[in-house]
């Protein structure tokens, strides 16, 4: 960096990147538990599968996929929470990449909870 203009260009690029990451307040959220227990149980492939499935369907404006720390139910990892504005939060447990397409289609697109993947069905 040799000039003030170069510094301003760096700042402008950083600001543009931050603006791209702003979440739509009306978007559904998919939170994947990525603490040590979740990662050990296979949460990273689940996170990747959600990201890929949502991108493939062109839903990135309507659904935000994020990772979170420990959700607190390690025996049920990988754990995924789905939050849709105006609806009750749903916790999916023992998730696999193979289950992701069904959760995206049935729950996130058509608003039908996949009950057999939820914590209530697995306790």
C-alpha positions as CSV (number, residue, x, y, z in Angstrom):
1,X,0.0,0.0,0.0
2,X,1.6,3.2,-1.2
3,X,-1.1,5.7,-1.3
4,X,-4.3,6.9,0.3
5,X,-6.3,6.0,-2.8
6,X,-5.0,2.4,-2.5
7,X,-6.1,2.3,1.1
8,X,-9.6,3.7,0.2
9,X,-9.9,1.0,-2.5
10,X,-9.2,-1.7,0.1
11,X,-11.8,-0.2,2.4
12,X,-14.4,-0.1,-0.4
13,X,-13.8,-3.7,-1.3
14,X,-14.1,-4.8,2.4
15,X,-17.4,-2.8,2.8
16,X,-18.8,-4.4,-0.4
17,X,-18.0,-7.8,1.0
18,X,-19.8,-7.0,4.3
19,X,-22.9,-5.7,2.4
20,X,-23.0,-9.0,0.5
21,X,-23.2,-10.9,3.8
22,X,-26.1,-9.0,5.3
23,X,-29.0,-11.3,6.0
24,X,-32.5,-10.9,4.8
25,X,-34.5,-10.3,8.0
26,X,-37.4,-12.3,6.4
27,X,-35.2,-15.2,5.3
28,X,-35.4,-18.7,6.8
29,X,-32.3,-19.7,8.8
30,X,-30.6,-23.1,8.9
31,X,-28.2,-23.4,11.8
32,X,-25.8,-26.3,11.8
33,X,-24.2,-27.2,15.1
34,X,-20.4,-27.1,14.4
35,X,-18.9,-27.5,17.8
36,X,-16.3,-30.3,18.2
37,X,-19.0,-32.9,18.9
38,X,-21.0,-31.9,15.7
39,X,-17.9,-31.9,13.5
40,X,-16.8,-35.3,14.8
41,X,-20.3,-36.6,14.1
42,X,-20.3,-35.4,10.5
43,X,-21.8,-31.8,10.6
44,X,-19.4,-30.4,8.0
45,X,-20.8,-32.6,5.1
46,X,-24.3,-31.7,6.3
47,X,-23.5,-27.9,6.2
48,X,-22.0,-28.3,2.8
49,X,-25.1,-30.3,1.6
50,X,-27.4,-27.5,2.8
51,X,-25.4,-24.8,1.1
52,X,-25.2,-26.7,-2.2
53,X,-28.9,-27.7,-2.2
54,X,-30.1,-24.2,-1.5
55,X,-27.8,-22.7,-4.1
56,X,-28.8,-25.3,-6.7
57,X,-32.5,-24.4,-6.1
58,X,-31.7,-20.6,-6.3
59,X,-32.9,-20.0,-2.7
60,X,-29.9,-18.1,-1.4
61,X,-31.9,-14.9,-1.0
62,X,-34.7,-16.7,1.0
63,X,-32.6,-19.0,3.1
64,X,-29.5,-18.3,5.1
65,X,-27.3,-21.2,6.1
66,X,-25.0,-20.6,9.1
67,X,-23.0,-22.5,11.6
68,X,-23.4,-22.2,15.3
69,X,-21.6,-23.7,18.3
70,X,-22.8,-26.4,20.6
71,X,-26.6,-26.7,20.7
72,X,-26.3,-28.9,23.8
73,X,-27.6,-32.3,22.7
74,X,-24.4,-34.0,21.7
75,X,-25.9,-37.5,21.6
76,X,-28.1,-36.4,18.7
77,X,-25.4,-34.8,16.5
78,X,-25.3,-33.7,13.8
79,X,-28.0,-31.2,14.9
80,X,-29.7,-28.7,12.6
81,X,-32.1,-26.0,13.6
82,X,-34.5,-24.5,11.1
83,X,-36.1,-21.1,11.9
84,X,-38.7,-19.8,9.5
85,X,-40.2,-16.3,10.5
86,X,-43.6,-16.7,12.0
87,X,-43.2,-20.5,12.6
88,X,-41.9,-22.5,15.5
89,X,-38.2,-23.5,15.4
90,X,-37.6,-27.1,14.4
91,X,-34.6,-29.2,15.6
92,X,-33.5,-31.9,13.3
93,X,-31.2,-34.5,14.7
94,X,-28.8,-37.2,13.5
95,X,-28.7,-35.4,10.1
96,X,-26.9,-36.7,7.1
97,X,-26.2,-35.2,3.7
98,X,-28.7,-37.6,2.3
99,X,-31.5,-36.2,4.4
100,X,-30.8,-32.6,3.4
101,X,-32.7,-32.5,0.1
102,X,-35.8,-33.7,1.7
103,X,-35.6,-31.1,4.5
104,X,-35.0,-28.3,2.0
105,X,-37.9,-29.5,-0.3
106,X,-40.4,-30.5,2.3
107,X,-39.8,-28.0,5.2
108,X,-38.0,-25.0,3.7
109,X,-39.9,-24.8,0.4
110,X,-43.3,-26.4,1.2
111,X,-43.5,-25.7,5.0
112,X,-44.1,-29.4,6.0
113,X,-41.8,-30.4,8.8
114,X,-40.1,-33.8,8.2
115,X,-41.1,-35.1,11.6
116,X,-39.2,-38.4,11.4
117,X,-35.9,-36.4,11.4
118,X,-36.8,-34.2,14.4
119,X,-35.8,-34.5,18.0
120,X,-39.3,-35.5,19.0
121,X,-39.2,-38.6,16.9
122,X,-35.7,-39.6,18.1
123,X,-36.1,-39.3,21.9
